[in-house]
């Protein structure tokens, strides 16, 4: 683990490689004075001649110079931030420079000569958390914003980073602490007969508080089914016999020729995964080998992977070409429908530009026996009804519930695991409270519930766990 301290730190916050500009971030009280040793102010709003003298939230044009030779490294813009109103809660300076690797490397070297060490991964966000600028949940959302690849991912990440989840959890936590205070009073103090009515009223109040907050906690947990898709992508598998149009559909949905398409059966022998964005929903589309009996060892491995891909997917599009028989249709889906549920399978009559399948009615009846109820005709070549397949993906996502419109969508598996455990402990507390002899158990389980919740916001998280979380961040954030 890294040896954290409160010394000034620096890092490049923009990605590696060549760019028009780059941003080097410096944080730590006193960092402005250290930067004065390797900087020259050329022009500022009020003739400030040192970076450290710049008022907070102002910029100046200047240069970075080698403190040993006074040779100019690059012309830059310095931006000064004063504590506590900065990202980290400390004094900060951001240096906007040219984006060549040599410029960035030389500026970091000069900062090091001046006594500013290189930051560890995630150390800027770690300092923001330690200094109370954001909760742990909000800090973790920083990387979600950086890694977001779709509109809905970005919206959910921004909501988390803005603290909406922490605020919702904070309300639950506050109410449960009120219940804990009443419970502690009931545990600590003996009551005589005259206090019986008051004691019953207190117990009723505790039960009401816990029941109400259980509802809120459960609603948060239920949102993870949708949040998981935003963090891990919805997996949609294209399954079917060889030459059923799977690869052509994949190419149509992605907008380019990602999969090889030929008239020969068995062209696709392994799974092909493509990331795409459908109405802001991050989707991984999986093309698979055609399902059939084969003596070809490589192709048979591909068939096994195709079936496994279907089992692990959120949705399956089962491709039915015009020449598929009823027996083939039933055989192709039999291994999947029992494992993933027919409600997650859409039967897609493909290649409608070639004509309709003469067995369509019988095939539909056969597939209904496997729980499949959605049937659609498409032509990937002519883009016929492709929008309806996209609508099925959107409808599935929207059916998962959650509270995304309120900015309360859990996307982090760590948060979900902790809040699920908190819900279990709260259920135990409610059960124990129904029996007045179990009030000590109620106290213990409610405290355990609050500890689990505290690990989401960071109130009860260990320093080791916090360090582990931030070590997964990129350098410069």
Helices and strands as residue ranges (DSSP letters): E 9-12, E 19-27, H 31-36, E 39-44, G 51-53, E 58-65, E 72-81, E 92-99, H 101-113, E 117-118, H 123-130, H 136-147, H 151-161, H 164-188, G 193-195, H 196-222, H 224-232, E 234-240, H 246-254, E 272-278, E 281-287, H 297-311, E 315-320, H 326-340, G 342-344, E 345-349, G 352-354, H 360-368, E 374-377, H 386-399, G 404-406, H 413-433, G 436-438, H 439-457, H 463-471
